């Protein structure tokens, strides 16, 4: 499979890894949109939100546990934003489910 995030999670492509376990990988975004901007991805390839099923939903819960842990470690005590784009019209550019975590400054809504 020629998936960018699968290759990052398997260390075929270098990245600044913030956290990793058997299920997920978290790494810094290469084009940060906030002082803190990292992504959390499942190591198992799930294309997007539409592919979440009962048999893979536990990894999604685990991703949010990891996000909470990392945000505490990163000092995001005043809040942060979690974003997952789904499909072309939703702005998804990599066909692997991922969650952007942004913080470290006040974030406006709508984002643009």
Secondary structure, 3 states (H helix, E strand, C coil): CCCHHHHHHCCCCCCCEEEECCCEEEEECCCCCCCEEEEEEECCCCCCHHHCCCCCHHHHHHHHHHHHHHHHHCCCCCCEEEECCCCCCCCCCCCCCEEEEEECCCCCCCCC
